[in-house]
Amino acid sequence: MTGLNRNPLRVLSISGSLRRGSFNTALLKAAQELAPEGMEITIFDLKDIPLYNADVEAEGDPEAVTALKKAVHGADALLLATPEYNGGIPAPLKNAIDWASRSPSGYQESAIFGKTVAIMGGGGGGAVRAQTQLRQVLSALGIEALEQPEVKVAMVWDKFDEKGHLIDHKTREQINELLHALEERLTHEDAPAEVLAA
Ligand SMILES: Cc1cc2nc3c(=O)[nH]c(=O)nc-3n(C[C@H](O)[C@H](O)[C@H](O)COP(=O)(O)O)c2cc1C
């Protein structure tokens, strides 16, 4: 068995925050900068994704949803950065996962099912509860998000300079390790079956 042997490895990253000055989006920008050679990280903006509504879906996916599904489908892996809102996953991120889990042939044929996923999060306490919830939601879609390293960025607003550049050494190191773990998961011979079949 061999893992993916594609260059570049295509990683689609999604922030659970819609705001322009989001620290979670800034974590993804730092990940783009820290990506190992041969890994390409793009950021998908959720701002145009409507709330999931089966009536809307029945009339055909809105353009932004089609773009989301296409981007998820075409990615070798996802990198999700989540804030924590009132102890849980922010609505935009859960909503995007819900749309991406939809397929006329059933959720197991959806864009997101069985995807390789790495997660991280920033907030006052590192978005720990949101990340735990996110793992649980992903497990319903046949996804075991990377366990280690955990990237829980507490007091996230203190980790960037005024230009939004990640200056905290420990956080940069953790993101670097997470990306290497993701690369390992994608390319290692023990990569999960869904990756090998991709
Ligand atoms: C509705 C709401 C609820 C929040 N609840 C939490 C929370 O439960 N835990 C926490 O650490 N921060 C909480 N925060 C603060 C966010 O972590 C903080 O605003 C963070 O910067 C948001 O991420 P962003 O910078 O990527 O937008 C909350 C913020 C909002 C707007």
The ligand as an ORCA input file, in Angstrom:
! r2SCAN-3c Opt
* xyz 0 1
  C     -21.139     35.006     19.971
  C     -19.765     34.830     20.532
  C     -19.529     33.874     21.487
  C     -18.238     33.656     21.984
  N     -18.036     32.639     22.863
  C     -16.761     32.310     23.196
  C     -16.496     31.145     23.954
  O     -17.377     30.387     24.311
  N     -15.201     30.869     24.242
  C     -14.169     31.667     23.829
  O     -13.002     31.373     24.100
  N     -14.396     32.800     23.105
  C     -15.655     33.124     22.786
  N     -15.896     34.230     22.013
  C     -14.769     35.100     21.647
  C     -14.098     34.608     20.387
  O     -13.275     33.527     20.722
  C     -13.245     35.705     19.803
  O     -14.104     36.755     19.398
  C     -12.421     35.215     18.634
  O     -11.521     36.195     18.289
  C     -13.298     34.879     17.458
  O     -12.532     34.316     16.432
  P     -12.090     35.173     15.150
  O     -11.059     36.153     15.592
  O     -11.518     34.129     14.232
  O     -13.295     35.847     14.574
  C     -17.173     34.465     21.522
  C     -17.433     35.456     20.557
  C     -18.691     35.620     20.059
  C     -18.922     36.643     18.967
*
